[in-house]
Amino acid sequence: MEYDYLIVGSGLFGSVFAHEMNKIGKKCLIIEKRSTIGGNIYTQNIENINVHKYGAHIFHTNDEEVWTYINQFTKFNRFTNSPVVNYKGKLYNLPFNMNTFYQIWGVKTPAEAKEIIEKEKSEYKIETPKNLEEQAISLVGTTIYEILIKGYTEKQWEKPCDKLPSFIIKRLPVRFTFDNNYFNDLYQGIPIGGYTQIIEKLLEGIDVKLNTDYFNNKEKWDKISDKILFTGMIDQYYDYCYGELEYRGLNFETEVLDTDNYQGNAVFNYTEAEIPYTRIIEHKHFENAQSDKTVITHEYPKTWTKNEEAYYPINDERNSALYEKYNKLAKKESKILFGGRLGMYKYMNMDEVIKEALNLVKSEK
Protein backbone atom coordinates (compact mmCIF):
# COMPACT_ATOMS: atom_id res chain seq x y z
CA MET A 1 0.00 0.00 0.00
CA GLU A 2 1.12 3.54 -0.75
CA TYR A 3 -0.01 4.84 2.68
CA ASP A 4 -0.55 3.43 6.14
CA TYR A 5 -3.60 5.66 6.69
CA LEU A 6 -6.00 7.51 4.47
CA ILE A 7 -7.79 10.20 6.49
CA VAL A 8 -11.03 11.47 4.96
CA GLY A 9 -11.49 15.03 6.19
CA SER A 10 -8.96 17.62 7.42
CA GLY A 11 -10.89 18.81 10.47
CA LEU A 12 -9.52 18.79 13.99
CA PHE A 13 -10.07 15.08 14.59
CA GLY A 14 -8.43 13.94 11.36
CA SER A 15 -5.56 16.41 11.65
CA VAL A 16 -4.68 15.45 15.23
CA PHE A 17 -4.80 11.76 14.31
CA ALA A 18 -2.63 12.28 11.22
CA HIS A 19 -0.11 14.36 13.18
CA GLU A 20 0.30 11.74 15.88
CA MET A 21 0.55 8.80 13.49
CA ASN A 22 3.06 10.70 11.37
CA LYS A 23 5.21 11.21 14.47
CA ILE A 24 5.60 7.47 14.88
CA GLY A 25 6.52 6.94 11.25
CA LYS A 26 3.16 6.10 9.72
CA LYS A 27 2.63 7.54 6.26
CA CYS A 28 -0.67 9.41 6.03
CA LEU A 29 -2.70 10.99 3.25
CA ILE A 30 -5.53 13.42 3.96
CA ILE A 31 -8.21 14.06 1.37
CA GLU A 32 -10.54 17.01 1.85
CA LYS A 33 -13.58 17.84 -0.26
CA ARG A 34 -13.38 21.58 0.51
CA SER A 35 -10.76 23.89 -0.93
CA THR A 36 -9.46 24.68 2.57
CA ILE A 37 -8.06 22.67 5.47
CA GLY A 38 -9.41 22.64 9.00
CA GLY A 39 -13.01 21.64 8.51
CA ASN A 40 -15.33 23.91 10.46
CA ILE A 41 -12.57 25.58 12.48
CA TYR A 42 -11.05 27.15 9.37
CA THR A 43 -10.28 30.84 9.84
CA GLN A 44 -9.60 33.34 7.07
CA ASN A 45 -7.84 36.66 7.53
CA ILE A 46 -9.97 39.53 6.19
CA GLU A 47 -9.03 43.16 6.86
CA ASN A 48 -6.49 42.01 9.48
CA ILE A 49 -9.27 40.10 11.27
CA ASN A 50 -9.29 36.31 11.69
CA VAL A 51 -12.78 35.38 10.56
CA HIS A 52 -14.35 32.12 11.81
CA LYS A 53 -15.84 31.08 8.48
CA TYR A 54 -18.07 28.31 9.82
CA GLY A 55 -19.30 29.74 13.10
CA ALA A 56 -17.69 30.97 16.28
CA HIS A 57 -15.20 28.55 17.84
CA ILE A 58 -14.12 29.33 21.40
CA PHE A 59 -11.73 26.84 22.92
CA HIS A 60 -12.51 25.83 26.49
CA THR A 61 -11.61 22.82 28.60
CA ASN A 62 -10.95 21.53 32.10
CA ASP A 63 -8.63 18.88 30.70
CA GLU A 64 -5.06 19.96 31.39
CA GLU A 65 -3.66 17.29 29.06
CA VAL A 66 -5.71 18.62 26.14
CA TRP A 67 -4.88 22.23 26.99
CA THR A 68 -1.16 21.44 27.07
CA TYR A 69 -1.47 19.54 23.80
CA ILE A 70 -3.14 22.33 21.82
CA ASN A 71 -0.78 24.95 23.23
CA GLN A 72 2.12 23.20 21.48
CA PHE A 73 0.96 24.75 18.24
CA THR A 74 0.17 28.33 19.16
CA LYS A 75 -0.40 30.72 22.04
CA PHE A 76 -3.95 31.41 23.21
CA ASN A 77 -5.26 34.74 24.42
CA ARG A 78 -7.46 35.10 27.51
CA PHE A 79 -10.72 35.67 25.65
CA THR A 80 -13.75 35.15 27.89
CA ASN A 81 -17.02 34.28 26.21
CA SER A 82 -19.69 36.66 27.50
CA PRO A 83 -22.59 36.62 25.02
CA VAL A 84 -25.25 39.31 25.01
CA VAL A 85 -28.89 38.55 24.18
CA ASN A 86 -31.09 40.86 22.14
CA TYR A 87 -34.75 40.08 22.79
CA LYS A 88 -37.22 42.49 21.23
CA GLY A 89 -34.69 45.31 21.45
CA LYS A 90 -33.73 44.77 25.09
CA LEU A 91 -30.32 43.44 26.08
CA TYR A 92 -29.53 40.71 28.61
CA ASN A 93 -26.36 38.97 29.74
CA LEU A 94 -25.56 35.29 29.35
CA PRO A 95 -25.11 32.93 31.05
CA PHE A 96 -28.03 33.38 33.43
CA ASN A 97 -26.52 35.25 36.36
CA MET A 98 -27.26 38.13 38.71
CA ASN A 99 -26.78 40.65 35.90
CA THR A 100 -29.49 38.83 33.92
CA PHE A 101 -31.85 38.66 36.89
CA TYR A 102 -31.40 42.38 37.57
CA GLN A 103 -32.10 43.18 33.91
CA ILE A 104 -35.31 41.11 33.94
CA TRP A 105 -36.73 41.67 37.44
CA GLY A 106 -34.65 44.47 38.98
CA VAL A 107 -33.54 42.18 41.82
CA LYS A 108 -30.21 42.93 43.50
CA THR A 109 -29.60 39.91 45.74
CA PRO A 110 -29.35 36.17 45.12
CA ALA A 111 -32.14 35.57 47.63
CA GLU A 112 -34.54 37.79 45.67
CA ALA A 113 -33.69 36.06 42.38
CA LYS A 114 -34.04 32.56 43.87
CA GLU A 115 -37.40 33.43 45.36
CA ILE A 116 -38.83 34.46 41.98
CA ILE A 117 -37.38 31.47 40.15
CA GLU A 118 -38.54 28.99 42.78
CA LYS A 119 -42.03 30.47 42.72
CA GLU A 120 -42.24 30.08 38.93
CA LYS A 121 -40.88 26.53 39.11
CA SER A 122 -43.31 25.51 41.83
CA GLU A 123 -46.32 26.40 39.69
CA TYR A 124 -45.39 23.60 37.25
CA LYS A 125 -44.42 20.88 39.77
CA ILE A 126 -42.03 19.16 37.33
CA GLU A 127 -40.32 16.22 39.04
CA THR A 128 -38.82 14.42 36.03
CA PRO A 129 -38.49 16.64 32.94
CA LYS A 130 -39.71 14.79 29.84
CA ASN A 131 -38.52 17.30 27.26
CA LEU A 132 -36.43 20.43 26.81
CA GLU A 133 -39.24 22.80 27.77
CA GLU A 134 -39.83 21.05 31.08
CA GLN A 135 -36.09 20.83 31.70
CA ALA A 136 -35.67 24.57 31.15
CA ILE A 137 -38.59 25.54 33.36
CA SER A 138 -37.38 23.21 36.11
CA LEU A 139 -34.02 25.01 36.03
CA VAL A 140 -34.89 28.69 35.57
CA GLY A 141 -38.66 29.14 35.62
CA THR A 142 -40.96 30.46 32.92
CA THR A 143 -39.81 34.08 32.44
CA ILE A 144 -36.22 33.28 31.56
CA TYR A 145 -37.38 30.33 29.47
CA GLU A 146 -39.71 32.53 27.39
CA ILE A 147 -37.23 35.41 26.93
CA LEU A 148 -33.87 33.68 26.58
CA ILE A 149 -34.39 30.02 25.66
CA LYS A 150 -37.57 29.18 23.77
CA GLY A 151 -37.27 31.17 20.53
CA TYR A 152 -33.53 30.65 20.13
CA THR A 153 -33.74 26.89 20.72
CA GLU A 154 -36.70 26.36 18.39
CA LYS A 155 -34.88 28.26 15.64
CA GLN A 156 -31.72 26.27 16.24
CA TRP A 157 -33.39 22.86 16.06
CA GLU A 158 -36.52 23.72 14.02
CA LYS A 159 -38.66 21.82 16.49
CA PRO A 160 -40.91 22.91 19.38
CA CYS A 161 -39.12 22.77 22.72
CA ASP A 162 -41.62 20.23 24.04
CA LYS A 163 -40.53 17.90 21.20
CA LEU A 164 -36.80 18.18 21.94
CA PRO A 165 -34.91 15.93 24.40
CA SER A 166 -34.20 17.40 27.83
CA PHE A 167 -30.47 16.59 27.80
CA ILE A 168 -29.72 19.39 25.30
CA ILE A 169 -29.75 21.94 28.14
CA LYS A 170 -29.07 19.79 31.20
CA ARG A 171 -25.81 21.64 31.78
CA LEU A 172 -27.36 25.08 31.38
CA PRO A 173 -25.24 27.42 33.54
CA VAL A 174 -27.27 29.29 36.16
CA ARG A 175 -25.31 31.47 38.58
CA PHE A 176 -26.34 33.60 41.50
CA THR A 177 -23.25 35.76 41.14
CA PHE A 178 -22.50 38.75 38.93
CA ASP A 179 -20.45 36.69 36.48
CA ASN A 180 -20.85 36.92 32.68
CA ASN A 181 -18.24 34.24 31.93
CA TYR A 182 -20.24 31.70 29.89
CA PHE A 183 -17.96 28.72 30.49
CA ASN A 184 -16.99 27.27 33.85
CA ASP A 185 -13.85 25.70 32.38
CA LEU A 186 -10.47 26.46 33.88
CA TYR A 187 -8.82 27.00 30.48
CA GLN A 188 -10.33 29.06 27.68
CA GLY A 189 -9.32 31.39 24.91
CA ILE A 190 -8.81 31.95 21.19
CA PRO A 191 -5.61 30.99 19.35
CA ILE A 192 -3.69 34.16 18.55
CA GLY A 193 -3.58 34.21 14.76
CA GLY A 194 -6.60 31.96 14.21
CA TYR A 195 -7.25 28.23 14.03
CA THR A 196 -5.96 27.57 10.50
CA GLN A 197 -2.34 27.92 11.61
CA ILE A 198 -2.90 25.09 14.13
CA ILE A 199 -4.09 22.76 11.38
CA GLU A 200 -1.17 23.81 9.18
CA LYS A 201 1.28 22.85 11.93
CA LEU A 202 -0.52 19.59 12.64
CA LEU A 203 -0.28 18.65 8.97
CA GLU A 204 3.40 19.54 8.38
CA GLY A 205 5.04 16.70 6.47
CA ILE A 206 1.70 15.04 5.63
CA ASP A 207 0.30 14.68 2.12
CA VAL A 208 -2.96 16.61 1.65
CA LYS A 209 -5.26 16.68 -1.38
CA LEU A 210 -7.93 19.41 -1.40
CA ASN A 211 -11.07 19.55 -3.57
CA THR A 212 -11.18 15.78 -3.37
CA ASP A 213 -14.41 13.97 -2.55
CA TYR A 214 -13.88 10.44 -1.28
CA PHE A 215 -17.18 9.25 -2.75
CA ASN A 216 -16.33 10.44 -6.26
CA ASN A 217 -13.70 7.71 -6.52
CA LYS A 218 -14.22 5.47 -3.50
CA GLU A 219 -12.80 2.40 -5.20
CA LYS A 220 -9.49 4.16 -5.82
CA TRP A 221 -9.17 5.56 -2.31
CA ASP A 222 -10.08 2.27 -0.66
CA LYS A 223 -7.02 0.69 -2.27
CA ILE A 224 -4.45 3.34 -1.42
CA SER A 225 -3.86 2.60 2.27
CA ASP A 226 -3.83 -0.15 4.89
CA LYS A 227 -6.44 1.65 6.97
CA ILE A 228 -8.95 4.49 6.54
CA LEU A 229 -10.08 7.05 9.09
CA PHE A 230 -13.44 8.40 7.95
CA THR A 231 -14.63 11.63 9.59
CA GLY A 232 -17.67 12.25 7.42
CA MET A 233 -21.25 11.11 8.00
CA ILE A 234 -21.33 7.48 9.05
CA ASP A 235 -24.70 6.86 7.39
CA GLN A 236 -23.36 8.21 4.10
CA TYR A 237 -20.38 5.84 4.31
CA TYR A 238 -22.81 2.91 4.51
CA ASP A 239 -24.93 4.37 1.70
CA TYR A 240 -27.81 5.06 4.08
CA CYS A 241 -28.59 1.33 4.20
CA TYR A 242 -30.61 1.71 7.41
CA GLY A 243 -31.99 5.13 6.53
CA GLU A 244 -30.81 8.71 6.95
CA LEU A 245 -29.63 10.18 10.22
CA GLU A 246 -30.80 13.73 10.87
CA TYR A 247 -28.48 16.74 11.06
CA ARG A 248 -28.88 20.47 11.36
CA GLY A 249 -27.54 22.79 8.69
CA LEU A 250 -26.31 26.36 8.94
CA ASN A 251 -26.02 29.33 6.60
CA PHE A 252 -23.46 32.05 7.20
CA GLU A 253 -23.77 35.54 5.74
CA THR A 254 -20.50 37.41 6.25
CA GLU A 255 -19.89 41.03 5.37
CA VAL A 256 -17.21 43.66 5.83
CA LEU A 257 -18.49 46.90 7.34
CA ASP A 258 -16.90 50.32 7.04
CA THR A 259 -16.81 50.88 10.80
CA ASP A 260 -14.33 49.86 13.45
CA ASN A 261 -16.94 48.51 15.91
CA TYR A 262 -20.42 47.24 15.02
CA GLN A 263 -21.87 45.72 18.19
CA GLY A 264 -19.19 45.99 20.88
CA ASN A 265 -19.13 42.26 21.65
CA ALA A 266 -18.05 39.08 19.87
CA VAL A 267 -21.39 37.27 20.20
CA PHE A 268 -24.94 38.64 20.17
CA ASN A 269 -27.75 36.07 20.40
CA TYR A 270 -31.19 36.89 19.01
CA THR A 271 -33.73 34.86 20.96
CA GLU A 272 -37.06 35.97 19.55
CA ALA A 273 -38.59 33.57 17.06
CA GLU A 274 -39.48 36.28 14.55
CA ILE A 275 -35.82 37.06 13.76
CA PRO A 276 -34.56 34.29 11.44
CA TYR A 277 -30.91 34.29 12.52
CA THR A 278 -29.74 33.01 15.89
CA ARG A 279 -26.71 35.22 16.37
CA ILE A 280 -24.40 37.85 14.95
CA ILE A 281 -20.66 37.31 15.38
CA GLU A 282 -18.27 40.27 15.25
CA HIS A 283 -14.97 38.52 14.71
CA LYS A 284 -12.49 41.25 15.63
CA HIS A 285 -13.49 41.03 19.31
CA PHE A 286 -12.16 37.46 19.60
CA GLU A 287 -8.58 38.71 19.29
CA ASN A 288 -9.01 42.47 19.75
CA ALA A 289 -7.91 42.88 16.12
CA GLN A 290 -6.74 46.32 15.06
CA SER A 291 -8.57 47.35 11.90
CA ASP A 292 -10.44 50.37 10.56
CA LYS A 293 -13.17 47.97 9.43
CA THR A 294 -15.08 45.12 11.02
CA VAL A 295 -16.40 41.77 9.82
CA ILE A 296 -19.73 40.37 11.01
CA THR A 297 -21.51 37.09 10.33
CA HIS A 298 -25.22 36.41 10.60
CA GLU A 299 -25.79 32.76 11.47
CA TYR A 300 -28.98 31.10 10.20
CA PRO A 301 -30.00 27.58 11.22
CA LYS A 302 -31.56 25.57 8.43
CA THR A 303 -33.03 22.21 7.55
CA TRP A 304 -30.29 19.89 6.38
CA THR A 305 -30.66 17.94 3.18
CA LYS A 306 -28.38 15.48 1.41
CA ASN A 307 -25.33 16.92 -0.36
CA GLU A 308 -25.21 19.88 2.05
CA GLU A 309 -22.80 20.45 4.92
CA ALA A 310 -24.00 18.79 8.12
CA TYR A 311 -23.10 20.70 11.28
CA TYR A 312 -24.96 19.19 14.23
CA PRO A 313 -26.15 15.63 14.81
CA ILE A 314 -29.66 15.46 16.26
CA ASN A 315 -29.20 13.01 19.11
CA ASP A 316 -32.84 12.32 19.88
CA GLU A 317 -34.24 8.87 20.59
CA ARG A 318 -34.99 8.00 16.97
CA ASN A 319 -31.59 9.05 15.64
CA SER A 320 -29.65 7.50 18.51
CA ALA A 321 -31.29 4.15 17.84
CA LEU A 322 -30.53 4.45 14.11
CA TYR A 323 -26.92 5.40 14.80
CA GLU A 324 -26.47 2.29 16.93
CA LYS A 325 -27.31 0.18 13.89
CA TYR A 326 -24.55 1.88 11.91
CA ASN A 327 -22.19 1.66 14.87
CA LYS A 328 -22.64 -2.10 14.98
CA LEU A 329 -21.48 -2.24 11.37
CA ALA A 330 -18.54 -0.01 12.20
CA LYS A 331 -17.42 -2.25 15.06
CA LYS A 332 -17.13 -5.17 12.64
CA GLU A 333 -14.70 -3.28 10.40
CA SER A 334 -11.03 -4.18 10.41
CA LYS A 335 -9.86 -1.50 7.98
CA ILE A 336 -12.23 1.43 8.57
CA LEU A 337 -12.12 3.75 11.59
CA PHE A 338 -14.69 6.46 12.31
CA GLY A 339 -14.10 9.72 14.12
CA GLY A 340 -15.31 13.27 14.69
CA ARG A 341 -18.80 14.68 15.18
CA LEU A 342 -20.19 13.14 12.01
CA GLY A 343 -18.33 9.85 12.06
CA MET A 344 -19.30 9.24 15.69
CA TYR A 345 -22.68 11.02 15.39
CA LYS A 346 -21.98 12.93 18.58
CA TYR A 347 -21.94 16.62 19.45
CA MET A 348 -18.47 17.35 20.80
CA ASN A 349 -16.63 20.49 21.79
CA MET A 350 -13.13 20.96 20.42
CA ASP A 351 -11.41 19.62 23.53
CA GLU A 352 -13.54 16.46 23.35
CA VAL A 353 -12.65 16.04 19.68
CA ILE A 354 -8.94 16.21 20.52
CA LYS A 355 -9.35 13.77 23.41
CA GLU A 356 -11.21 11.27 21.23
CA ALA A 357 -8.59 11.56 18.48
CA LEU A 358 -5.75 10.96 20.96
CA ASN A 359 -7.62 7.96 22.37
CA LEU A 360 -7.91 6.51 18.88
CA VAL A 361 -4.19 7.07 18.36
CA LYS A 362 -3.45 5.10 21.54
CA SER A 363 -5.62 2.22 20.36
CA GLU A 364 -3.80 2.16 16.99
CA LYS A 365 -0.27 2.17 18.36
C-alpha positions as CSV (number, residue, x, y, z in Angstrom):
1,M,0.0,0.0,0.0
2,E,1.1,3.5,-0.7
3,Y,0.0,4.8,2.7
4,D,-0.6,3.4,6.1
5,Y,-3.6,5.7,6.7
6,L,-6.0,7.5,4.5
7,I,-7.8,10.2,6.5
8,V,-11.0,11.5,5.0
9,G,-11.5,15.0,6.2
10,S,-9.0,17.6,7.4
11,G,-10.9,18.8,10.5
12,L,-9.5,18.8,14.0
13,F,-10.1,15.1,14.6
14,G,-8.4,13.9,11.4
15,S,-5.6,16.4,11.6
16,V,-4.7,15.4,15.2
17,F,-4.8,11.8,14.3
18,A,-2.6,12.3,11.2
19,H,-0.1,14.4,13.2
20,E,0.3,11.7,15.9
21,M,0.5,8.8,13.5
22,N,3.1,10.7,11.4
23,K,5.2,11.2,14.5
24,I,5.6,7.5,14.9
25,G,6.5,6.9,11.3
26,K,3.2,6.1,9.7
27,K,2.6,7.5,6.3
28,C,-0.7,9.4,6.0
29,L,-2.7,11.0,3.3
30,I,-5.5,13.4,4.0
31,I,-8.2,14.1,1.4
32,E,-10.5,17.0,1.9
33,K,-13.6,17.8,-0.3
34,R,-13.4,21.6,0.5
35,S,-10.8,23.9,-0.9
36,T,-9.5,24.7,2.6
37,I,-8.1,22.7,5.5
38,G,-9.4,22.6,9.0
39,G,-13.0,21.6,8.5
40,N,-15.3,23.9,10.5
41,I,-12.6,25.6,12.5
42,Y,-11.0,27.2,9.4
43,T,-10.3,30.8,9.8
44,Q,-9.6,33.3,7.1
45,N,-7.8,36.7,7.5
46,I,-10.0,39.5,6.2
47,E,-9.0,43.2,6.9
48,N,-6.5,42.0,9.5
49,I,-9.3,40.1,11.3
50,N,-9.3,36.3,11.7
51,V,-12.8,35.4,10.6
52,H,-14.3,32.1,11.8
53,K,-15.8,31.1,8.5
54,Y,-18.1,28.3,9.8
55,G,-19.3,29.7,13.1
56,A,-17.7,31.0,16.3
57,H,-15.2,28.5,17.8
58,I,-14.1,29.3,21.4
59,F,-11.7,26.8,22.9
60,H,-12.5,25.8,26.5
61,T,-11.6,22.8,28.6
62,N,-10.9,21.5,32.1
63,D,-8.6,18.9,30.7
64,E,-5.1,20.0,31.4
65,E,-3.7,17.3,29.1
66,V,-5.7,18.6,26.1
67,W,-4.9,22.2,27.0
68,T,-1.2,21.4,27.1
69,Y,-1.5,19.5,23.8
70,I,-3.1,22.3,21.8
71,N,-0.8,25.0,23.2
72,Q,2.1,23.2,21.5
73,F,1.0,24.7,18.2
74,T,0.2,28.3,19.2
75,K,-0.4,30.7,22.0
76,F,-3.9,31.4,23.2
77,N,-5.3,34.7,24.4
78,R,-7.5,35.1,27.5
79,F,-10.7,35.7,25.7
80,T,-13.7,35.2,27.9
81,N,-17.0,34.3,26.2
82,S,-19.7,36.7,27.5
83,P,-22.6,36.6,25.0
84,V,-25.2,39.3,25.0
85,V,-28.9,38.6,24.2
86,N,-31.1,40.9,22.1
87,Y,-34.7,40.1,22.8
88,K,-37.2,42.5,21.2
89,G,-34.7,45.3,21.5
90,K,-33.7,44.8,25.1
91,L,-30.3,43.4,26.1
92,Y,-29.5,40.7,28.6
93,N,-26.4,39.0,29.7
94,L,-25.6,35.3,29.3
95,P,-25.1,32.9,31.0
96,F,-28.0,33.4,33.4
97,N,-26.5,35.2,36.4
98,M,-27.3,38.1,38.7
99,N,-26.8,40.7,35.9
100,T,-29.5,38.8,33.9
101,F,-31.9,38.7,36.9
102,Y,-31.4,42.4,37.6
103,Q,-32.1,43.2,33.9
104,I,-35.3,41.1,33.9
105,W,-36.7,41.7,37.4
106,G,-34.7,44.5,39.0
107,V,-33.5,42.2,41.8
108,K,-30.2,42.9,43.5
109,T,-29.6,39.9,45.7
110,P,-29.4,36.2,45.1
111,A,-32.1,35.6,47.6
112,E,-34.5,37.8,45.7
113,A,-33.7,36.1,42.4
114,K,-34.0,32.6,43.9
115,E,-37.4,33.4,45.4
116,I,-38.8,34.5,42.0
117,I,-37.4,31.5,40.1
118,E,-38.5,29.0,42.8
119,K,-42.0,30.5,42.7
120,E,-42.2,30.1,38.9
121,K,-40.9,26.5,39.1
122,S,-43.3,25.5,41.8
123,E,-46.3,26.4,39.7
124,Y,-45.4,23.6,37.2
125,K,-44.4,20.9,39.8
126,I,-42.0,19.2,37.3
127,E,-40.3,16.2,39.0
128,T,-38.8,14.4,36.0
129,P,-38.5,16.6,32.9
130,K,-39.7,14.8,29.8
131,N,-38.5,17.3,27.3
132,L,-36.4,20.4,26.8
133,E,-39.2,22.8,27.8
134,E,-39.8,21.1,31.1
135,Q,-36.1,20.8,31.7
136,A,-35.7,24.6,31.2
137,I,-38.6,25.5,33.4
138,S,-37.4,23.2,36.1
139,L,-34.0,25.0,36.0
140,V,-34.9,28.7,35.6
141,G,-38.7,29.1,35.6
142,T,-41.0,30.5,32.9
143,T,-39.8,34.1,32.4
144,I,-36.2,33.3,31.6
145,Y,-37.4,30.3,29.5
146,E,-39.7,32.5,27.4
147,I,-37.2,35.4,26.9
148,L,-33.9,33.7,26.6
149,I,-34.4,30.0,25.7
150,K,-37.6,29.2,23.8
151,G,-37.3,31.2,20.5
152,Y,-33.5,30.6,20.1
153,T,-33.7,26.9,20.7
154,E,-36.7,26.4,18.4
155,K,-34.9,28.3,15.6
156,Q,-31.7,26.3,16.2
157,W,-33.4,22.9,16.1
158,E,-36.5,23.7,14.0
159,K,-38.7,21.8,16.5
160,P,-40.9,22.9,19.4
161,C,-39.1,22.8,22.7
162,D,-41.6,20.2,24.0
163,K,-40.5,17.9,21.2
164,L,-36.8,18.2,21.9
165,P,-34.9,15.9,24.4
166,S,-34.2,17.4,27.8
167,F,-30.5,16.6,27.8
168,I,-29.7,19.4,25.3
169,I,-29.7,21.9,28.1
170,K,-29.1,19.8,31.2
171,R,-25.8,21.6,31.8
172,L,-27.4,25.1,31.4
173,P,-25.2,27.4,33.5
174,V,-27.3,29.3,36.2
175,R,-25.3,31.5,38.6
176,F,-26.3,33.6,41.5
177,T,-23.2,35.8,41.1
178,F,-22.5,38.7,38.9
179,D,-20.5,36.7,36.5
180,N,-20.8,36.9,32.7
181,N,-18.2,34.2,31.9
182,Y,-20.2,31.7,29.9
183,F,-18.0,28.7,30.5
184,N,-17.0,27.3,33.8
185,D,-13.9,25.7,32.4
186,L,-10.5,26.5,33.9
187,Y,-8.8,27.0,30.5
188,Q,-10.3,29.1,27.7
189,G,-9.3,31.4,24.9
190,I,-8.8,32.0,21.2
191,P,-5.6,31.0,19.3
192,I,-3.7,34.2,18.5
193,G,-3.6,34.2,14.8
194,G,-6.6,32.0,14.2
195,Y,-7.2,28.2,14.0
196,T,-6.0,27.6,10.5
197,Q,-2.3,27.9,11.6
198,I,-2.9,25.1,14.1
199,I,-4.1,22.8,11.4
200,E,-1.2,23.8,9.2
201,K,1.3,22.9,11.9
202,L,-0.5,19.6,12.6
203,L,-0.3,18.7,9.0
204,E,3.4,19.5,8.4
205,G,5.0,16.7,6.5
206,I,1.7,15.0,5.6
207,D,0.3,14.7,2.1
208,V,-3.0,16.6,1.6
209,K,-5.3,16.7,-1.4
210,L,-7.9,19.4,-1.4
211,N,-11.1,19.6,-3.6
212,T,-11.2,15.8,-3.4
213,D,-14.4,14.0,-2.6
214,Y,-13.9,10.4,-1.3
215,F,-17.2,9.2,-2.8
216,N,-16.3,10.4,-6.3
217,N,-13.7,7.7,-6.5
218,K,-14.2,5.5,-3.5
219,E,-12.8,2.4,-5.2
220,K,-9.5,4.2,-5.8
221,W,-9.2,5.6,-2.3
222,D,-10.1,2.3,-0.7
223,K,-7.0,0.7,-2.3
224,I,-4.5,3.3,-1.4
225,S,-3.9,2.6,2.3
226,D,-3.8,-0.1,4.9
227,K,-6.4,1.7,7.0
228,I,-9.0,4.5,6.5
229,L,-10.1,7.0,9.1
230,F,-13.4,8.4,8.0
231,T,-14.6,11.6,9.6
232,G,-17.7,12.3,7.4
233,M,-21.2,11.1,8.0
234,I,-21.3,7.5,9.1
235,D,-24.7,6.9,7.4
236,Q,-23.4,8.2,4.1
237,Y,-20.4,5.8,4.3
238,Y,-22.8,2.9,4.5
239,D,-24.9,4.4,1.7
240,Y,-27.8,5.1,4.1
241,C,-28.6,1.3,4.2
242,Y,-30.6,1.7,7.4
243,G,-32.0,5.1,6.5
244,E,-30.8,8.7,7.0
245,L,-29.6,10.2,10.2
246,E,-30.8,13.7,10.9
247,Y,-28.5,16.7,11.1
248,R,-28.9,20.5,11.4
249,G,-27.5,22.8,8.7
250,L,-26.3,26.4,8.9
251,N,-26.0,29.3,6.6
252,F,-23.5,32.1,7.2
253,E,-23.8,35.5,5.7
254,T,-20.5,37.4,6.3
255,E,-19.9,41.0,5.4
256,V,-17.2,43.7,5.8
257,L,-18.5,46.9,7.3
258,D,-16.9,50.3,7.0
259,T,-16.8,50.9,10.8
260,D,-14.3,49.9,13.5
261,N,-16.9,48.5,15.9
262,Y,-20.4,47.2,15.0
263,Q,-21.9,45.7,18.2
264,G,-19.2,46.0,20.9
265,N,-19.1,42.3,21.6
266,A,-18.1,39.1,19.9
267,V,-21.4,37.3,20.2
268,F,-24.9,38.6,20.2
269,N,-27.8,36.1,20.4
270,Y,-31.2,36.9,19.0
271,T,-33.7,34.9,21.0
272,E,-37.1,36.0,19.6
273,A,-38.6,33.6,17.1
274,E,-39.5,36.3,14.5
275,I,-35.8,37.1,13.8
276,P,-34.6,34.3,11.4
277,Y,-30.9,34.3,12.5
278,T,-29.7,33.0,15.9
279,R,-26.7,35.2,16.4
280,I,-24.4,37.9,15.0
281,I,-20.7,37.3,15.4
282,E,-18.3,40.3,15.2
283,H,-15.0,38.5,14.7
284,K,-12.5,41.2,15.6
285,H,-13.5,41.0,19.3
286,F,-12.2,37.5,19.6
287,E,-8.6,38.7,19.3
288,N,-9.0,42.5,19.7
289,A,-7.9,42.9,16.1
290,Q,-6.7,46.3,15.1
291,S,-8.6,47.3,11.9
292,D,-10.4,50.4,10.6
293,K,-13.2,48.0,9.4
294,T,-15.1,45.1,11.0
295,V,-16.4,41.8,9.8
296,I,-19.7,40.4,11.0
297,T,-21.5,37.1,10.3
298,H,-25.2,36.4,10.6
299,E,-25.8,32.8,11.5
300,Y,-29.0,31.1,10.2
301,P,-30.0,27.6,11.2
302,K,-31.6,25.6,8.4
303,T,-33.0,22.2,7.6
304,W,-30.3,19.9,6.4
305,T,-30.7,17.9,3.2
306,K,-28.4,15.5,1.4
307,N,-25.3,16.9,-0.4
308,E,-25.2,19.9,2.0
309,E,-22.8,20.4,4.9
310,A,-24.0,18.8,8.1
311,Y,-23.1,20.7,11.3
312,Y,-25.0,19.2,14.2
313,P,-26.1,15.6,14.8
314,I,-29.7,15.5,16.3
315,N,-29.2,13.0,19.1
316,D,-32.8,12.3,19.9
317,E,-34.2,8.9,20.6
318,R,-35.0,8.0,17.0
319,N,-31.6,9.1,15.6
320,S,-29.7,7.5,18.5
321,A,-31.3,4.1,17.8
322,L,-30.5,4.4,14.1
323,Y,-26.9,5.4,14.8
324,E,-26.5,2.3,16.9
325,K,-27.3,0.2,13.9
326,Y,-24.5,1.9,11.9
327,N,-22.2,1.7,14.9
328,K,-22.6,-2.1,15.0
329,L,-21.5,-2.2,11.4
330,A,-18.5,0.0,12.2
331,K,-17.4,-2.3,15.1
332,K,-17.1,-5.2,12.6
333,E,-14.7,-3.3,10.4
334,S,-11.0,-4.2,10.4
335,K,-9.9,-1.5,8.0
336,I,-12.2,1.4,8.6
337,L,-12.1,3.8,11.6
338,F,-14.7,6.5,12.3
339,G,-14.1,9.7,14.1
340,G,-15.3,13.3,14.7
341,R,-18.8,14.7,15.2
342,L,-20.2,13.1,12.0
343,G,-18.3,9.8,12.1
344,M,-19.3,9.2,15.7
345,Y,-22.7,11.0,15.4
346,K,-22.0,12.9,18.6
347,Y,-21.9,16.6,19.4
348,M,-18.5,17.3,20.8
349,N,-16.6,20.5,21.8
350,M,-13.1,21.0,20.4
351,D,-11.4,19.6,23.5
352,E,-13.5,16.5,23.4
353,V,-12.6,16.0,19.7
354,I,-8.9,16.2,20.5
355,K,-9.4,13.8,23.4
356,E,-11.2,11.3,21.2
357,A,-8.6,11.6,18.5
358,L,-5.8,11.0,21.0
359,N,-7.6,8.0,22.4
360,L,-7.9,6.5,18.9
361,V,-4.2,7.1,18.4
362,K,-3.4,5.1,21.5
363,S,-5.6,2.2,20.4
364,E,-3.8,2.2,17.0
365,K,-0.3,2.2,18.4
